[in-house]
Every structure is written in structure tokens, then in C-alpha cells.
Amino acid sequence: CPEGTEGDGFVPISRLSPDKGGLFVGGMVPNGYRGGTGCRDTRKPVIDLLGPNPKRFRVAKVGGVKGVLKTGSKNEEMTARVEALVEEQRSAYESDIMFMIKATSGAELCATATKPHVRPNDCVHAKDHTYKGTVNLTSRVTLGDPIPKEDSNGVPIPLQWRIPYNVMDDAGNEAMTVWRDLIVEEVDIDDFDPKVGRGMMPSRKEEVDEAVDAALANERTKQRNPNSQGDCLDSCNCDRQKLGSGHTMSLEECNAMCERKRMDVARDKTTCTPSYLEREGGSSNHQIIQEMLAFMEELVGPSAMMLLLLGCTLATMLYILRRIFVALFLSTGPNVQTYYHTREDDERLKIMMQ
């Protein structure tokens, strides 16, 4: 049997039957035959959680009416009323979380403010490495019910739960249970906006980075195709349209049509040349160098491109300095021929002048 499996590697042989001693009789018995158990997979699947862990739910903290000035005394009636409301509200947290999980089939557990449109399979990934290849078991993952989270002493931690993910392969091997932590944060109304903003910052930064990369790639495309200006903007200037009485299109309709046209151009990754890229009698050499630099930057990346340019500049400067040093201080030697004027040169010059 291959690695990761167990068994005798045989299919059942009908002519063989086990005897009382546990051996098989009825004919020639292959070496290692134990009833034709085949090869059974023994490797356990693996579960990987996707999305935030822990998953945080934020809720407004229960409180009475707050003023700007301090009263100096405690309102006993309001304090008792708030404590009762807090206890009532907290008793519903677990049922509210379970309702959201079941209503979304678990997709709520990996949804964020910047990625609200997710599916249940976007929250977890399960795979099984078998001798036949890797099998995707994500669709088989089962989600359990939240249970209160406990500290090292077994004491429940307030407003925290754990929810299990499990999966089983065709051979009956169960993966190690993976847990996602759930936390309910009660946020005071004065701190709600800052805390929500800090929670969105990591996802927002990733979204901004992706947008910047896409904009840079689009800009490089524009620079490599400076002559690709079409009629997408020229034909979409409503100020130059003749929207008189003979036309049924209003100015608002024309603006809406032009906006859709620009969106189509951006979606199809075509472009109208920006004004700063329009060349007016410029040299083609500049454009060739620009295209070469853009190609190299796309090939090796911006950081490697900067290091490459810096290395070439330093190498050129070192070569020039070496030539200057050799010319000033190393101008003598076996490879340097020095000429001296002699009498033979004078006699040779006289003969040539005759």
C-alpha cells in the first residue's frame, strides 16, 4: 500500500476462506493477504480558517442619558435600571449570534466592513492529502454551535465564545477540530466611531494597496500606448452636443450616457490619452526609453528596478574614476611607450627635407 494508507493491498479472493487459526485456506494464498482489505487512507484532513479570528461583534453599551457636566451625585434609580438592561441585553447575545450564523450558513463569521459580500466557503478551506492526490473537502465542513470560552481555570470568560469547524473524509478520518473565537464588544456611544474605524483599518489598508497597484498598472498601460486615444471622451462632451428642439435627448440624459461610456472604457481597460501624455513634436527616443523603463519595472518590480538603476550608476562612476586615476598616476610601465627626441631624428628630418 502507498504511504499514508494501511491494509493488505488485495481485493477479496472468493476461493479463500479463513480457518479457525486465522489463516486462509482454499488454494494458494498470496503473501501478506489478510482477507482483501485493500488500501485504506489513514491521513487526516486539514482545516484552514479564513477571515478574521477572532470575529468581533460590536454593540452599543447600555447606559442612561448622559450630559456634558458632572452632577457630583449618583442616580441610584438610573444605575439600577441600567444594570437590569445590561443583564437582559447580554442574555440575548448568544442567541443573536446563532441566528446570524444559521441565517448566513456561517458566512457572517468571515464578513468584514470592507468585504461584506462573502460566501460560506470563503470562511474555511479543508483539504485531504491522499495517495490519489489532494481532495478539496471544503463543502463538507460542518459548523458547530458556539460554546462559552473559558480561562485556564475553567471559568467562563464574559462575552466570549468559541465555535468549532469539523470535517471527515471518505475513509472516515476526522480532521483536528479548528476553533474560531467570537467576541462581543460593548462600546460606549462616545467611543463607537473610533473603535469601528480602528477595526476597519487593516482591511481598508489592504483594499487601498490593491487599488494603488491597479492604478499603477493602468497608468503603465496608458504610457505604453500613447497613441490609443479614441473618441471615448471627444464624442462624449455634452457641451458640444446640439441639444436643441430637434433632439429628444436632454442634457441630463446626455451626461448619464457619457458617464456610462467612461465606465465601460475603464472596465475594458482601454484608455483615452491624458493631456499630460500627449506629445507635441517630442522626440521618439524619450518614448522608447520610457517604454523600456516601464517594461523593466513590470518585469522585476519597482524596488528591484531602483536597485538596478542605482547599481548601474555606481558602476559607471567607478569606471570613470578608475580611468582618471590610471591616467594621472599609472601612466608609466611596460605597456606605456615613451618617445624621446634623438640626434637620429634630426638627421632623418634633414634627409627628408632635401
CORFEN-V913752 format. One record per residue. N is the residue number from 1. RES is the residue in one small letter. NEAR is the number of other ideal C-beta (glycine too) atoms within 8 Angstrom. D_LAST is the distance of its C-alpha to the last C-alpha in Angstrom with 2 decimals. Layout:
n = {N,N}
res = {RES,RES}
near = {NEAR,NEAR}
d_last = {D_LAST,D_LAST}
This chain:
n = {1,2,3,4,5,6,7,8,9,10,11,12,13,14,15,16,17,18,19,20,21,22,23,24,25,26,27,28,29,30,31,32,33,34,35,36,37,38,39,40,41,42,43,44,45,46,47,48,49,50,51,52,53,54,55,56,57,58,59,60,61,62,63,64,65,66,67,68,69,70,71,72,73,74,75,76,77,78,79,80,81,82,83,84,85,86,87,88,89,90,91,92,93,94,95,96,97,98,99,100,101,102,103,104,105,106,107,108,109,110,111,112,113,114,115,116,117,118,119,120,121,122,123,124,125,126,127,128,129,130,131,132,133,134,135,136,137,138,139,140,141,142,143,144,145,146,147,148,149,150,151,152,153,154,155,156,157,158,159,160,161,162,163,164,165,166,167,168,169,170,171,172,173,174,175,176,177,178,179,180,181,182,183,184,185,186,187,188,189,190,191,192,193,194,195,196,197,198,199,200,201,202,203,204,205,206,207,208,209,210,211,212,213,214,215,216,217,218,219,220,221,222,223,224,225,226,227,228,229,230,231,232,233,234,235,236,237,238,239,240,241,242,243,244,245,246,247,248,249,250,251,252,253,254,255,256,257,258,259,260,261,262,263,264,265,266,267,268,269,270,271,272,273,274,275,276,277,278,279,280,281,282,283,284,285,286,287,288,289,290,291,292,293,294,295,296,297,298,299,300,301,302,303,304,305,306,307,308,309,310,311,312,313,314,315,316,317,318,319,320,321,322,323,324,325,326,327,328,329,330,331,332,333,334,335,336,337,338,339,340,341,342,343,344,345,346,347,348,349,350,351,352,353,354}
res = {c,p,e,g,t,e,g,d,g,f,v,p,i,s,r,l,s,p,d,k,g,g,l,f,v,g,g,m,v,p,n,g,y,r,g,g,t,g,c,r,d,t,r,k,p,v,i,d,l,l,g,p,n,p,k,r,f,r,v,a,k,v,g,g,v,k,g,v,l,k,t,g,s,k,n,e,e,m,t,a,r,v,e,a,l,v,e,e,q,r,s,a,y,e,s,d,i,m,f,m,i,k,a,t,s,g,a,e,l,c,a,t,a,t,k,p,h,v,r,p,n,d,c,v,h,a,k,d,h,t,y,k,g,t,v,n,l,t,s,r,v,t,l,g,d,p,i,p,k,e,d,s,n,g,v,p,i,p,l,q,w,r,i,p,y,n,v,m,d,d,a,g,n,e,a,m,t,v,w,r,d,l,i,v,e,e,v,d,i,d,d,f,d,p,k,v,g,r,g,m,m,p,s,r,k,e,e,v,d,e,a,v,d,a,a,l,a,n,e,r,t,k,q,r,n,p,n,s,q,g,d,c,l,d,s,c,n,c,d,r,q,k,l,g,s,g,h,t,m,s,l,e,e,c,n,a,m,c,e,r,k,r,m,d,v,a,r,d,k,t,t,c,t,p,s,y,l,e,r,e,g,g,s,s,n,h,q,i,i,q,e,m,l,a,f,m,e,e,l,v,g,p,s,a,m,m,l,l,l,l,g,c,t,l,a,t,m,l,y,i,l,r,r,i,f,v,a,l,f,l,s,t,g,p,n,v,q,t,y,y,h,t,r,e,d,d,e,r,l,k,i,m,m,q}
near = {7,6,4,9,11,6,10,11,7,12,5,6,9,4,6,11,7,8,8,3,4,5,7,10,9,6,6,3,9,7,4,7,12,8,8,10,8,9,10,9,13,8,9,9,14,10,14,8,10,8,12,7,7,9,12,9,10,10,10,8,8,8,7,7,3,5,5,2,4,3,6,3,4,4,8,6,6,8,9,8,9,11,8,8,9,9,8,8,10,9,6,8,12,8,7,8,13,10,8,9,14,7,7,10,7,10,12,9,12,12,10,10,8,9,8,7,3,10,5,9,8,9,12,14,8,15,11,14,7,11,8,4,4,7,9,7,12,10,6,8,12,7,8,9,5,12,9,9,9,8,6,3,5,5,6,6,9,5,9,12,11,12,14,10,15,11,13,9,13,4,7,6,12,8,13,6,7,11,8,12,11,14,10,12,10,9,12,9,9,4,8,11,6,7,11,11,8,7,9,11,8,6,11,9,8,9,9,8,8,8,8,8,8,8,8,8,9,10,8,11,10,12,11,9,8,11,5,9,7,7,5,11,8,8,6,10,9,10,4,4,9,5,9,5,3,4,8,2,8,6,7,6,8,12,9,8,10,11,8,8,10,11,8,8,11,7,6,6,7,7,11,10,11,7,5,4,9,9,7,4,3,7,5,6,6,8,11,8,8,9,10,8,9,11,9,10,11,7,6,7,7,6,6,8,12,8,8,10,8,8,8,8,8,8,8,8,8,8,8,8,8,8,8,8,9,9,7,7,5,8,7,5,5,3,3,7,3,5,4,4,4,6,5,6,8,8,8,8,8,8,7,6,5,4}
d_last = {106.71,103.42,102.61,104.67,107.68,110.77,113.18,113.51,111.18,113.82,115.87,119.66,120.86,124.29,125.53,125.09,127.66,127.99,130.69,132.64,130.07,127.27,125.66,125.26,127.11,127.39,124.52,121.10,119.94,116.17,114.81,114.86,117.10,119.25,120.93,117.90,116.93,113.43,110.63,111.55,108.98,109.40,106.54,107.61,106.06,103.98,104.56,101.91,102.99,100.95,101.17,102.42,104.31,106.41,107.49,108.64,111.31,111.59,114.82,115.99,117.96,121.56,122.47,124.59,123.65,121.14,120.80,118.15,120.28,121.84,125.61,126.22,129.00,129.08,130.65,132.76,133.78,130.20,129.14,131.91,131.11,127.40,128.17,130.39,127.75,125.09,127.33,128.15,124.53,123.27,125.96,124.40,120.77,121.07,122.87,120.35,117.45,119.22,119.85,116.17,115.08,117.56,116.94,113.18,113.43,111.49,108.59,109.54,108.50,104.79,104.77,102.96,102.57,99.09,100.04,103.55,103.34,103.60,105.52,107.52,104.82,102.30,104.22,104.12,102.36,103.94,102.47,103.60,101.20,102.85,101.70,101.49,99.15,99.47,102.48,102.72,106.16,105.69,108.37,110.89,110.54,113.87,114.29,117.17,119.11,117.97,119.53,119.58,116.83,118.04,116.57,116.46,120.15,121.26,121.92,121.02,118.19,119.20,117.47,115.44,115.89,114.19,114.07,113.43,111.30,112.28,111.37,112.45,110.67,112.27,113.01,114.97,112.41,112.62,109.60,109.73,111.21,108.71,110.00,108.91,110.12,111.78,112.04,113.96,112.65,115.07,112.94,114.27,113.84,111.63,109.23,109.34,106.23,103.90,105.03,104.66,101.17,100.15,101.55,99.46,96.17,94.96,95.68,94.31,91.04,90.63,91.32,88.80,86.11,86.70,86.54,83.25,81.70,82.91,81.51,78.08,78.05,79.09,76.36,73.71,75.04,74.72,71.13,70.18,71.81,70.83,71.41,74.93,76.64,79.69,82.52,84.60,84.29,83.40,86.52,88.68,88.67,92.26,91.35,89.76,92.60,94.95,98.16,100.35,103.79,102.54,101.35,103.71,101.26,101.75,99.09,100.46,100.35,96.77,95.71,97.49,95.81,92.36,93.06,94.06,90.90,88.72,90.65,90.10,86.36,86.29,88.43,86.26,83.15,81.51,80.01,79.19,75.87,76.44,75.02,72.56,71.06,70.56,66.89,65.84,62.30,61.28,58.51,59.50,57.36,59.85,62.70,60.99,60.46,64.05,65.40,63.43,64.77,68.30,68.10,66.92,69.61,72.27,70.99,70.76,72.87,72.11,72.06,69.78,67.48,67.17,66.43,63.80,62.01,62.24,60.86,57.87,57.13,57.34,55.15,52.44,52.62,52.46,49.37,47.56,48.65,47.47,43.95,43.83,45.15,42.62,39.71,40.99,42.33,41.17,37.38,36.77,37.73,36.81,36.03,33.72,30.04,28.62,24.86,23.69,20.30,19.44,17.13,15.77,14.65,12.76,11.01,10.33,8.95,6.47,5.42,5.57,3.85,0.00}
